[in-house]
Amino acid sequence: MKILKFTAPWCAPCKAMSVYWDEAVQTSTFDVEEFNVDDNPDKLQKYNIKSVPTMLIVDDEGVVLSNKTGSLSRQQLTDWFAEFKE
């Protein structure tokens, strides 16, 4: 499993969440791929991304198991990751 994070440099909620994103991810066992939505229109279409930030947990075949859109707190991220511990 891995996390796909869709973000943009102009996104205020993305910037706010970035303060604790790295810390929350380090406590998980997920690999992370980050995509700038301005540079990855193919990924936006593939995963039907409509707003940022959007985070997806996908399995090894790229099937979406769970998604979250909007700014999440540190605790919300940690709790979400814990639901999918490997």
Buried (B, 14 or more C-beta within 10 A) or exposed (E): BBBBBBBBEEBEBBBEBBEBBEEBBEEBEBEBEEBBBEEBEEBBEEBEBEEBBBBBBBEEEEEEEEBBBEBBEBEBBBEBBEEBEE
